[in-house]
Amino acid sequence: MKSNLLEASRASGYLLSVILFLWLGQWSKTHITILNGYVYLILRDIPHQFLSFPLWVANIFATVLLFWTLFLLMPIFLVPRRRWLQIIIFGVFLLTCALPLHVHIDSDRSYADRLLPLSYCIILSSVGVAIGVRGIIRGLLRRFHFYVTYLFDWLTGVHTWMFLFSLSLFSFLSINLISLAVFEHTPRYSDSCVYLFQARLFAEGMLYASPPSDPDFFSAAHTILTDKWYSQYPPGYPAILALGVILGIPWVVNPFLGALTIVCIYLLAKEIYGDGVARLSAVLASISSFFLLMSSEFMAHTSTLFFVTSAVLSFVWMLKGRRGLFSSVVCGASLGIAVLCRPYTTVCICVPLGIAALVKQKQLVLWQVLVGLVPFLGGCIVFFAYNYATTGHPLIFGYIALHGKGHYPGFHLDPSGKEFHTISQGIKYVLGNLNALNYYLFEWPMPSMFFFCTCLVFCKKRFWEWFFVGWMGALIIGHFFYYFNGLDFGPRFIYEALPALVLLTSQGIILSIRWLEHQTHDFLRARNTVFLALSGLFLLAFLFQVPSTAMSYKRFGSNVSVQNYLDRRQVPRALVFIKDKHLYLAHYPFNAPFAKPHIYAKDRGSENKKLAEKFPGYRYFMADQKKIVEVSIDEL
């Protein structure tokens, strides 16, 4: 009787502690802000009631909490032997990823106001997660042991191709559902709108459009409107997106590429680590909120991720002497298309690939390398030809034509001509990307990089572990030199490192299972404990974290309400003057091809009538976020 009462009391204590710290983590997201080096803890909804602390004090407190989390998990780390130095290094790595250290570097271009609450949220929640794991180890596991074992037996027993088909179909449908629910199958971000504009030009068989007679009505960010009308972006992703435009389903392109990426991640992991790690990696990738949300929008990162992953997979085949000609052609073609999608990102990833080729040169066949170079160089030639056709010079990219030489990587004056990109700014970007990745990768109520850091510190590093570290590091270092590093959609500039992150996370999870096995002398119990912990993390992420992130994305930009309005009323030709800039950008893609059937222009007040006079036979509308009003030409 006493033992049952003691067990019930212990279980209640664990449960209350978990709930308390998870609640504190969620509470901190909306009640913590930063201003002038101070952390403000808002006590109520009344803005004048708060407590403030210097930022370094808050970070010391967060450091104590983070190491308390490690202390709660210490029994796992001390198996099979004590590794104090490694534990300290592990803690430092987690601090670097979790704490908002970058805000100490003075800069006007800082995302500290967004990252700071998220950083403290995951640190506070981590304590609750660690207490929960202790509770699972102590007694909760035996209640679910049979069901977890049955589930694992079922998952591992499913035929490989059935597993891949089911998981990729799940990813495709999930991404499409998010695209509909969050973005309404329309581009919401300014970059995405311009990508679709260029894709619609390509679908019409045009590299660029002739400029309209009144270009001031049609200027937009990221577009070049001189003697030619086109976007600043490379042609690769718009050309892929144009296939969706032709089929009338452009919103399907990224979900389809995302589903194919899951297959590539599985095949890559299987080649290196075997089927078990491959299935774990594919599942982790398919339920990564970072992957799902990025793939559901119209950004170029999804296409680049797919082609880069395909290139690495085929490179592994080349090293293992498999699929001969096919692997070399796929590797070169994938890199060539990736260059056409995001050239700077691809060049960064080519660095660890090149180093890997030099290290493993004895395993490569010269003719395969030469064959692979042909499609890669072909992609580069297409890029140069596109530049020549648009900017007038093969080596002048659209970015440079629009922004000038300040757009190149390096420590110099940025394109605005107002600020220098400095070393301290680059360090801020590195730390900021790690902070953001630690939250956005899985959106767990604990550091998403926990198992990644576990692998990095404790795993025995072989060739492929170092390659994956180099894959991620190349992107981080590359953007250390780049003047801009926005965190809209999370740390999207290192999104193409997702396969490396997922595979090393899987390795960290496997290592944790082995440690628990040493402690419990029971593999099934160790595996099921980690599985239950991961299931709880993902459940909490999709119940609390991911919906709030999705809602923040839903507030990006605008939908295409005017286009829908015109379609419902079957208006044959319309000239619409739009007052709101977000509504204007959302409808900007419909200007390609120009004046077929509608025209979307900026509202320029008294100048509107002059433009309307050039388009007789059109119906005229004034629109903003709240209303759409048809007007006569005299009312403009």
C-alpha positions as CSV (number, residue, x, y, z in Angstrom):
1,M,0.0,0.0,0.0
2,K,2.8,2.4,1.0
3,S,4.7,1.6,-2.2
4,N,1.6,2.3,-4.3
5,L,1.1,5.6,-2.5
6,L,4.8,6.5,-3.0
7,E,4.6,5.7,-6.6
8,A,1.5,7.7,-7.2
9,S,3.0,10.7,-5.3
10,R,6.2,10.5,-7.4
11,A,4.2,10.3,-10.6
12,S,2.1,13.3,-9.6
13,G,5.3,15.2,-8.8
14,Y,6.8,14.5,-12.2
15,L,3.6,15.4,-14.0
16,L,3.2,18.7,-12.1
17,S,6.8,19.7,-12.7
18,V,6.6,18.9,-16.4
19,I,3.4,21.0,-16.7
20,L,4.9,23.9,-14.7
21,F,8.0,24.2,-16.8
22,L,6.3,23.7,-20.2
23,W,3.8,26.4,-19.2
24,L,6.6,28.7,-18.2
25,G,8.2,28.1,-21.6
26,Q,5.0,29.0,-23.5
27,W,4.4,32.0,-21.2
28,S,7.8,33.4,-21.9
29,K,7.1,33.6,-25.6
30,T,4.5,36.3,-25.1
31,H,5.8,38.0,-21.9
32,I,9.5,38.5,-22.6
33,T,10.9,41.3,-24.8
34,I,14.3,43.0,-25.2
35,L,15.2,46.6,-25.5
36,N,18.5,48.4,-25.3
37,G,20.3,45.4,-23.7
38,Y,17.6,44.8,-21.1
39,V,15.2,41.9,-20.8
40,Y,11.7,43.0,-19.9
41,L,9.5,40.5,-18.2
42,I,5.9,41.8,-18.7
43,L,3.8,40.7,-15.7
44,R,0.4,41.5,-17.1
45,D,-1.2,42.7,-20.3
46,I,-0.8,46.2,-19.0
47,P,2.4,47.4,-20.7
48,H,3.7,49.5,-17.7
49,Q,3.8,46.6,-15.3
50,F,7.0,44.7,-15.8
51,L,10.4,43.7,-14.4
52,S,13.6,44.3,-16.2
53,F,17.1,42.7,-16.1
54,P,20.3,43.3,-17.9
55,L,20.6,40.8,-20.7
56,W,23.7,39.2,-19.3
57,V,21.8,38.4,-16.0
58,A,19.0,36.7,-18.0
59,N,21.5,34.7,-19.9
60,I,23.3,33.6,-16.8
61,F,19.9,32.4,-15.4
62,A,19.2,30.6,-18.7
63,T,22.7,29.0,-18.5
64,V,21.9,27.6,-15.1
65,L,18.6,26.2,-16.3
66,L,20.3,24.6,-19.3
67,F,22.9,22.9,-17.2
68,W,20.2,21.8,-14.7
69,T,18.6,20.1,-17.7
70,L,21.9,18.3,-18.4
71,F,22.2,17.4,-14.7
72,L,18.7,15.8,-14.8
73,L,19.9,13.7,-17.8
74,M,23.3,13.0,-16.3
75,P,22.8,9.3,-15.6
76,I,22.5,8.8,-19.3
77,F,25.7,10.8,-20.1
78,L,27.7,8.8,-17.6
79,V,27.1,5.5,-19.3
80,P,29.3,3.6,-20.1
81,R,32.0,5.8,-18.5
82,R,32.5,9.3,-17.1
83,R,33.2,11.9,-19.8
84,W,33.4,15.2,-18.0
85,L,35.3,17.1,-20.6
86,Q,32.9,16.0,-23.4
87,I,29.9,16.9,-21.2
88,I,31.4,20.4,-20.7
89,I,32.0,20.7,-24.5
90,F,28.5,19.5,-25.1
91,G,27.1,22.1,-22.7
92,V,29.0,24.9,-24.5
93,F,27.7,23.7,-27.8
94,L,24.2,23.8,-26.5
95,L,24.7,27.3,-25.0
96,T,26.0,28.5,-28.4
97,C,22.9,27.2,-30.1
98,A,20.3,28.0,-27.5
99,L,21.3,31.3,-25.9
100,P,20.7,34.5,-27.9
101,L,24.3,35.5,-27.6
102,H,24.2,37.3,-31.0
103,V,22.3,40.2,-29.5
104,H,25.4,41.3,-27.6
105,I,26.9,42.4,-31.0
106,D,25.8,45.9,-31.8
107,S,23.8,46.0,-35.0
108,D,20.6,47.7,-36.3
109,R,19.8,44.6,-38.4
110,S,19.0,42.2,-35.6
111,Y,16.2,39.7,-35.1
112,A,16.8,39.6,-31.4
113,D,13.2,40.7,-30.6
114,R,12.0,37.5,-32.3
115,L,14.7,35.0,-31.2
116,L,15.0,36.0,-27.6
117,P,11.6,34.8,-26.4
118,L,12.0,31.6,-28.5
119,S,15.4,30.9,-27.0
120,Y,14.2,31.3,-23.4
121,C,11.1,29.3,-24.3
122,I,13.0,26.2,-25.2
123,I,15.4,26.5,-22.3
124,L,12.6,26.7,-19.7
125,S,10.6,24.0,-21.5
126,S,13.8,21.8,-21.6
127,V,13.7,21.4,-17.8
128,G,10.2,20.0,-18.0
129,V,11.2,17.7,-20.8
130,A,14.2,16.4,-18.8
131,I,11.9,15.8,-15.8
132,G,9.5,14.0,-18.1
133,V,12.2,11.7,-19.4
134,R,13.2,10.8,-15.9
135,G,9.6,9.9,-15.2
136,I,9.4,7.7,-18.3
137,I,12.5,5.9,-17.3
138,R,11.3,5.4,-13.7
139,G,7.9,3.8,-14.4
140,L,5.7,5.2,-17.2
141,L,7.4,3.1,-19.9
142,R,6.0,-0.2,-18.7
143,R,2.5,1.0,-19.3
144,F,3.3,1.5,-23.1
145,H,6.0,-1.1,-23.6
146,F,3.9,-3.6,-25.5
147,Y,2.3,-1.0,-27.8
148,V,5.6,0.7,-28.6
149,T,7.2,-2.7,-29.4
150,Y,4.3,-3.7,-31.6
151,L,4.5,-0.3,-33.5
152,F,8.3,-0.7,-34.1
153,D,7.9,-4.3,-35.3
154,W,5.2,-3.1,-37.7
155,L,7.3,-0.2,-39.0
156,T,10.4,-2.2,-39.5
157,G,8.4,-5.0,-41.2
158,V,6.9,-2.8,-43.9
159,H,8.5,-3.4,-47.3
160,T,10.9,-0.6,-48.2
161,W,9.1,0.7,-51.2
162,M,5.8,0.6,-49.4
163,F,7.4,2.6,-46.6
164,L,8.8,5.1,-49.0
165,F,5.7,5.5,-51.0
166,S,3.5,5.9,-47.8
167,L,5.9,8.4,-46.3
168,S,6.4,10.5,-49.4
169,L,2.6,10.5,-50.0
170,F,2.1,11.6,-46.4
171,S,4.6,14.4,-46.9
172,F,3.0,15.5,-50.2
173,L,-0.5,15.6,-48.8
174,S,0.6,17.3,-45.5
175,I,2.6,20.0,-47.3
176,N,-0.4,20.7,-49.7
177,L,-2.8,20.9,-46.8
178,I,-0.5,23.4,-45.0
179,S,-0.1,25.3,-48.3
180,L,-3.9,25.6,-48.5
181,A,-4.6,26.3,-44.9
182,V,-1.8,28.8,-44.2
183,F,-1.0,30.3,-47.6
184,E,-4.2,29.6,-49.6
185,H,-2.1,28.1,-52.4
186,T,-0.7,31.5,-53.2
187,P,2.7,33.2,-52.7
188,R,2.7,35.4,-49.6
189,Y,6.4,36.5,-49.4
190,S,7.7,39.2,-51.7
191,D,10.4,36.9,-53.2
192,S,7.8,34.2,-53.9
193,C,5.5,36.7,-55.7
194,V,8.3,37.7,-58.0
195,Y,9.3,34.0,-58.6
196,L,5.8,33.3,-59.8
197,F,5.9,36.5,-62.0
198,Q,9.0,35.1,-63.7
199,A,7.5,31.6,-63.9
200,R,4.4,33.0,-65.7
201,L,6.7,34.8,-68.2
202,F,8.5,31.5,-68.9
203,A,5.2,29.7,-69.3
204,E,4.4,32.2,-72.0
205,G,7.7,31.5,-73.8
206,M,9.3,34.8,-72.7
207,L,12.6,35.4,-70.9
208,Y,11.4,38.9,-70.1
209,A,8.5,41.2,-70.9
210,S,8.5,44.5,-72.7
211,P,8.3,47.3,-70.2
212,P,5.0,49.1,-69.9
213,S,4.7,52.7,-71.0
214,D,4.3,53.9,-67.4
215,P,6.8,51.8,-65.4
216,D,6.2,53.7,-62.1
217,F,2.9,52.0,-61.8
218,F,4.5,48.5,-62.0
219,S,7.7,48.7,-60.0
220,A,8.2,46.1,-57.3
221,A,10.9,44.8,-55.0
222,H,13.3,42.3,-56.7
223,T,12.2,43.2,-60.2
224,I,14.2,44.9,-62.9
225,L,12.1,47.3,-65.0
226,T,14.4,49.1,-67.6
227,D,14.4,48.3,-71.3
228,K,13.3,44.8,-70.1
229,W,10.9,43.6,-67.5
230,Y,12.0,40.5,-65.4
231,S,13.1,39.4,-62.0
232,Q,16.5,39.6,-60.3
233,Y,16.5,35.8,-59.6
234,P,18.3,33.0,-61.4
235,P,16.1,31.2,-64.0
236,G,16.2,27.6,-62.5
237,Y,13.4,27.7,-60.0
238,P,11.0,29.9,-62.1
239,A,11.5,27.4,-65.0
240,I,10.5,24.5,-62.7
241,L,7.6,26.5,-61.4
242,A,6.5,27.4,-64.9
243,L,5.6,23.7,-65.4
244,G,3.1,24.1,-62.6
245,V,1.8,27.3,-64.2
246,I,1.3,25.5,-67.5
247,L,-0.6,22.7,-65.7
248,G,-2.6,25.3,-63.7
249,I,-1.3,24.0,-60.4
250,P,1.8,25.9,-59.4
251,W,1.2,25.3,-55.7
252,V,1.9,21.6,-56.3
253,V,5.5,22.0,-57.4
254,N,7.2,22.5,-54.0
255,P,5.2,19.8,-52.2
256,F,6.1,17.4,-55.0
257,L,9.8,18.3,-54.7
258,G,9.5,18.0,-51.0
259,A,8.1,14.5,-51.2
260,L,11.0,13.5,-53.6
261,T,13.5,15.0,-51.1
262,I,12.2,12.6,-48.4
263,V,13.0,9.7,-50.8
264,C,16.5,11.0,-51.4
265,I,17.2,11.5,-47.7
266,Y,16.1,7.8,-47.1
267,L,18.3,6.5,-49.9
268,L,21.3,8.6,-48.8
269,A,21.0,7.5,-45.2
270,K,20.6,3.9,-46.3
271,E,23.8,4.0,-48.4
272,I,25.8,5.3,-45.4
273,Y,24.1,4.0,-42.2
274,G,21.7,1.2,-43.2
275,D,18.0,0.7,-43.3
276,G,17.2,1.5,-39.7
277,V,18.8,4.9,-39.6
278,A,17.4,5.6,-43.0
279,R,13.8,5.1,-41.9
280,L,14.4,7.1,-38.8
281,S,16.0,10.0,-40.8
282,A,13.1,9.9,-43.4
283,V,10.5,10.1,-40.6
284,L,12.3,12.9,-38.8
285,A,12.6,14.9,-42.0
286,S,8.9,14.3,-43.0
287,I,7.6,15.7,-39.6
288,S,10.2,18.5,-39.3
289,S,8.1,21.7,-39.1
290,F,10.9,23.6,-40.8
291,F,10.7,21.2,-43.8
292,L,6.9,21.2,-43.9
293,L,6.4,24.9,-43.7
294,M,9.2,25.8,-46.1
295,S,8.0,23.3,-48.7
296,S,4.5,24.7,-48.6
297,E,5.4,28.1,-49.9
298,F,6.8,29.3,-53.2
299,M,10.4,29.8,-52.2
300,A,13.3,28.5,-54.2
301,H,14.9,26.7,-51.2
302,T,12.8,23.6,-51.7
303,S,14.0,23.0,-55.3
304,T,17.6,23.6,-54.3
305,L,17.3,21.2,-51.4
306,F,16.0,18.5,-53.6
307,F,18.7,18.9,-56.3
308,V,21.6,19.2,-53.7
309,T,20.4,16.1,-51.9
310,S,20.2,14.2,-55.2
311,A,23.7,15.4,-56.1
312,V,25.1,14.1,-52.7
313,L,23.2,10.8,-53.1
314,S,24.6,10.2,-56.6
315,F,28.1,11.2,-55.4
316,V,27.8,8.4,-52.8
317,W,26.8,6.0,-55.5
318,M,29.9,7.1,-57.5
319,L,32.2,6.4,-54.5
320,K,30.7,3.0,-54.1
321,G,30.9,2.2,-57.8
322,R,27.2,1.9,-58.3
323,R,25.0,2.9,-61.2
324,G,28.0,4.0,-63.2
325,L,27.0,6.4,-66.0
326,F,23.6,7.2,-64.3
327,S,25.1,8.3,-61.0
328,S,27.7,10.7,-62.6
329,V,25.1,12.3,-64.9
330,V,22.6,12.7,-62.1
331,C,25.3,14.3,-59.8
332,G,26.4,16.8,-62.5
333,A,22.9,17.6,-63.7
334,S,21.6,18.1,-60.1
335,L,24.4,20.5,-59.2
336,G,23.9,22.3,-62.5
337,I,20.2,22.8,-61.9
338,A,20.9,23.8,-58.2
339,V,23.3,26.5,-59.5
340,L,20.4,27.7,-61.7
341,C,18.2,27.9,-58.6
342,R,20.4,29.3,-55.9
343,P,24.0,29.8,-57.1
344,Y,25.6,31.0,-53.9
345,T,24.1,28.2,-51.8
346,T,25.2,25.6,-54.4
347,V,28.8,27.0,-54.5
348,C,29.0,26.8,-50.7
349,I,27.9,23.1,-50.8
350,C,30.3,22.3,-53.6
351,V,33.2,23.1,-51.3
352,P,32.7,20.1,-48.9
353,L,31.8,18.0,-52.0
354,G,35.0,19.0,-53.7
355,I,37.0,18.2,-50.5
356,A,35.3,14.8,-50.2
357,A,36.2,14.1,-53.8
358,L,39.8,14.8,-53.2
359,V,39.9,12.7,-50.0
360,K,38.2,9.8,-51.8
361,Q,39.8,10.3,-55.2
362,K,41.0,6.7,-55.2
363,Q,37.4,5.5,-55.2
364,L,36.4,7.7,-58.1
365,V,36.7,6.8,-61.7
366,L,38.1,9.6,-63.9
367,W,35.6,9.1,-66.7
368,Q,32.7,9.4,-64.3
369,V,34.0,12.7,-63.0
370,L,34.4,14.0,-66.5
371,V,31.0,12.8,-67.6
372,G,29.5,14.5,-64.5
373,L,31.2,17.8,-65.3
374,V,29.4,18.0,-68.7
375,P,25.8,18.6,-67.4
376,F,27.2,20.7,-64.5
377,L,29.0,23.0,-66.9
378,G,26.0,22.9,-69.1
379,G,23.9,24.4,-66.3
380,C,26.5,27.1,-65.8
381,I,26.5,27.9,-69.6
382,V,22.7,28.2,-69.5
383,F,23.0,30.6,-66.6
384,F,25.5,32.7,-68.5
385,A,23.3,32.7,-71.5
386,Y,20.3,33.8,-69.5
387,N,22.4,36.6,-68.0
388,Y,23.5,37.8,-71.4
389,A,19.9,37.8,-72.7
390,T,18.6,39.8,-69.7
391,T,21.4,41.9,-68.2
392,G,23.4,42.1,-71.4
393,H,26.5,40.5,-69.9
394,P,27.1,36.8,-69.1
395,L,28.8,37.6,-65.8
396,I,26.3,40.2,-64.6
397,F,23.6,38.5,-62.5
398,G,20.2,40.0,-62.0
399,Y,21.1,40.7,-58.4
400,I,24.0,42.8,-59.5
401,A,22.1,44.6,-62.2
402,L,19.5,45.7,-59.7
403,H,21.6,46.2,-56.5
404,G,25.1,46.9,-57.8
405,K,28.4,45.3,-56.6
406,G,27.4,45.8,-52.9
407,H,25.3,42.6,-53.4
408,Y,28.5,40.4,-53.7
409,P,29.7,38.6,-50.6
410,G,32.3,40.3,-48.5
411,F,32.9,43.0,-45.9
412,H,31.9,46.2,-47.7
413,L,29.1,48.7,-48.1
414,D,25.8,46.9,-48.6
415,P,23.5,47.7,-51.6
416,S,21.6,50.3,-49.6
417,G,24.8,52.4,-49.4
418,K,24.1,53.1,-45.7
419,E,25.8,50.3,-43.7
420,F,28.9,48.2,-43.9
421,H,28.8,44.5,-43.5
422,T,31.3,43.8,-40.8
423,I,32.9,40.8,-39.1
424,S,30.8,41.4,-36.0
425,Q,27.7,41.4,-38.2
426,G,28.8,38.1,-39.7
427,I,29.3,36.6,-36.3
428,K,25.8,37.8,-35.3
429,Y,24.4,36.0,-38.4
430,V,26.2,32.8,-37.5
431,L,24.9,32.8,-33.9
432,G,21.5,34.0,-35.0
433,N,21.2,31.1,-37.5
434,L,22.1,28.6,-34.8
435,N,19.7,30.1,-32.4
436,A,16.9,30.0,-34.9
437,L,17.7,26.5,-36.1
438,N,17.6,25.3,-32.6
439,Y,14.0,26.3,-32.5
440,Y,12.6,26.0,-36.0
441,L,14.2,22.6,-37.0
442,F,11.6,20.6,-35.1
443,E,10.0,23.2,-32.8
444,W,10.4,20.8,-29.8
445,P,10.0,22.3,-26.3
446,M,13.7,21.7,-26.0
447,P,16.7,22.5,-28.2
448,S,16.2,20.9,-31.6
449,M,20.0,20.6,-31.9
450,F,20.2,18.5,-28.8
451,F,20.8,15.2,-30.6
452,F,22.8,16.8,-33.3
453,C,25.2,18.2,-30.6
454,T,25.2,14.7,-28.9
455,C,26.4,13.2,-32.2
456,L,28.9,16.0,-32.8
457,V,30.5,15.6,-29.3
458,F,30.1,11.9,-28.4
459,C,29.9,10.0,-31.6
460,K,33.0,8.5,-33.2
461,K,33.5,10.7,-36.2
462,R,34.2,9.0,-39.5
463,F,34.4,10.4,-43.0
464,W,30.7,10.9,-43.5
465,E,30.1,12.6,-40.1
466,W,32.8,15.1,-41.0
467,F,31.2,15.6,-44.4
468,F,27.8,16.3,-43.0
469,V,29.4,18.8,-40.5
470,G,31.1,20.4,-43.5
471,W,27.8,20.5,-45.4
472,M,26.2,22.5,-42.7
473,G,29.3,24.5,-41.8
474,A,29.8,25.6,-45.5
475,L,26.4,27.2,-45.6
476,I,26.9,28.9,-42.2
477,I,30.3,30.2,-43.1
478,G,29.2,31.2,-46.5
479,H,26.5,33.5,-45.1
480,F,29.0,34.9,-42.6
481,F,30.3,36.8,-45.6
482,Y,26.9,37.8,-46.9
483,Y,25.4,41.1,-46.0
484,F,21.8,39.9,-45.5
485,N,20.4,37.1,-43.3
486,G,16.7,37.5,-42.8
487,L,14.9,35.0,-40.6
488,D,11.5,35.0,-42.3
489,F,10.5,31.4,-42.5
490,G,13.2,30.6,-40.0
491,P,16.9,30.2,-40.8
492,R,16.1,29.7,-44.5
493,F,19.6,30.5,-45.7
494,I,20.9,27.2,-44.2
495,Y,17.7,25.3,-45.1
496,E,19.6,23.3,-47.7
497,A,21.7,21.7,-44.9
498,L,18.5,19.8,-43.7
499,P,19.7,16.3,-44.8
500,A,22.9,16.7,-42.9
501,L,21.1,17.9,-39.8
502,V,18.6,15.1,-39.9
503,L,21.2,12.4,-40.4
504,L,23.4,13.5,-37.6
505,T,20.3,13.9,-35.4
506,S,19.4,10.3,-36.1
507,Q,22.9,9.3,-35.2
508,G,22.6,11.2,-31.9
509,I,19.3,9.4,-31.2
510,I,20.9,6.0,-31.9
511,L,23.7,6.9,-29.5
512,S,21.3,7.8,-26.8
513,I,19.5,4.5,-27.2
514,R,22.9,2.7,-26.8
515,W,23.7,4.6,-23.6
516,L,20.3,3.7,-22.1
517,E,20.9,0.1,-23.1
518,H,24.1,0.1,-21.1
519,Q,22.2,1.5,-18.2
520,T,19.2,-0.8,-18.3
521,H,20.7,-3.8,-19.9
522,D,17.6,-4.0,-22.0
523,F,17.7,-2.8,-25.6
524,L,13.9,-2.8,-26.1
525,R,13.3,-0.7,-23.0
526,A,16.0,1.8,-24.0
527,R,14.6,2.1,-27.5
528,N,11.0,2.5,-26.3
529,T,12.0,5.1,-23.8
530,V,13.7,7.3,-26.4
531,F,10.7,6.7,-28.8
532,L,8.2,7.8,-26.1
533,A,10.3,10.9,-25.4
534,L,10.5,11.8,-29.1
535,S,6.8,11.2,-29.5
536,G,6.0,13.5,-26.7
537,L,8.3,16.2,-28.1
538,F,6.7,16.0,-31.5
539,L,3.2,15.9,-30.0
540,L,3.9,19.1,-27.9
541,A,5.5,20.7,-31.0
542,F,2.4,20.2,-33.2
543,L,0.0,21.0,-30.5
544,F,1.5,24.3,-29.3
545,Q,4.6,25.5,-31.2
546,V,3.8,24.8,-34.9
547,P,0.3,26.3,-34.9
548,S,1.7,29.6,-33.6
549,T,4.5,29.6,-36.2
550,A,2.0,28.8,-39.0
551,M,-0.3,31.7,-37.8
552,S,2.7,34.1,-38.0
553,Y,3.3,32.9,-41.6
554,K,-0.4,33.3,-42.4
555,R,0.0,37.0,-41.6
556,F,2.7,37.4,-44.2
557,G,1.6,39.4,-47.3
558,S,-1.9,39.0,-48.7
559,N,-4.1,36.7,-50.6
560,V,-5.4,37.2,-54.1
561,S,-8.8,38.5,-53.1
562,V,-9.1,40.9,-56.1
563,Q,-8.3,38.2,-58.7
564,N,-10.9,36.0,-57.0
565,Y,-13.4,38.8,-57.1
566,L,-12.9,39.4,-60.8
567,D,-13.2,35.7,-61.6
568,R,-16.4,35.3,-59.6
569,R,-18.0,38.2,-61.5
570,Q,-16.5,37.0,-64.8
571,V,-15.0,40.4,-65.6
572,P,-13.4,40.1,-69.0
573,R,-10.8,42.9,-68.7
574,A,-9.9,45.0,-65.7
575,L,-7.4,47.6,-64.7
576,V,-7.1,47.5,-60.9
577,F,-5.3,50.3,-58.9
578,I,-4.2,48.8,-55.6
579,K,-3.4,50.9,-52.5
580,D,-2.0,48.3,-50.2
581,K,1.6,47.1,-51.0
582,H,1.1,43.6,-49.8
583,L,-2.1,43.2,-51.9
584,Y,-0.3,44.7,-54.8
585,L,2.6,42.2,-54.5
586,A,0.2,39.2,-54.2
587,H,-1.4,40.2,-57.5
588,Y,1.9,41.2,-59.2
589,P,2.4,37.7,-60.9
590,F,-0.8,38.2,-62.9
591,N,0.9,41.1,-64.8
592,A,2.7,38.4,-66.7
593,P,1.7,38.3,-69.5
594,F,0.9,42.0,-69.4
595,A,-2.7,43.1,-70.0
596,K,-4.0,39.5,-70.5
597,P,-6.7,39.8,-69.3
598,H,-6.2,42.0,-66.2
599,I,-3.7,44.7,-65.2
600,Y,-2.7,45.3,-61.5
601,A,-1.1,48.7,-60.9
602,K,-0.1,50.8,-58.0
603,D,-2.5,53.5,-56.9
604,R,-0.7,56.8,-57.7
605,G,-3.6,59.1,-57.1
606,S,-4.1,61.8,-59.7
607,E,-1.8,59.9,-62.1
608,N,-4.2,57.0,-62.4
609,K,-6.4,58.6,-65.0
610,K,-3.4,58.9,-67.4
611,L,-2.8,55.1,-67.3
612,A,-6.5,54.3,-67.6
613,E,-6.8,56.4,-70.8
614,K,-4.2,54.1,-72.4
615,F,-6.5,51.0,-71.9
616,P,-9.9,51.8,-73.2
617,G,-12.4,49.0,-73.1
618,Y,-11.2,48.0,-69.6
619,R,-13.3,48.2,-66.5
620,Y,-11.6,50.2,-63.7
621,F,-11.3,49.2,-60.0
622,M,-9.8,50.7,-56.8
623,A,-8.8,48.1,-54.2
624,D,-7.3,47.7,-50.8
625,Q,-7.4,45.0,-48.1
626,K,-11.0,46.0,-47.1
627,K,-12.9,46.7,-50.3
628,I,-13.0,46.6,-54.1
629,V,-14.8,49.4,-55.8
630,E,-15.5,49.8,-59.5
631,V,-15.1,53.3,-60.7
632,S,-15.4,55.3,-64.0
633,I,-12.5,56.8,-65.7
634,D,-13.6,60.3,-64.5
635,E,-13.6,59.1,-60.9
636,L,-10.0,58.1,-61.0
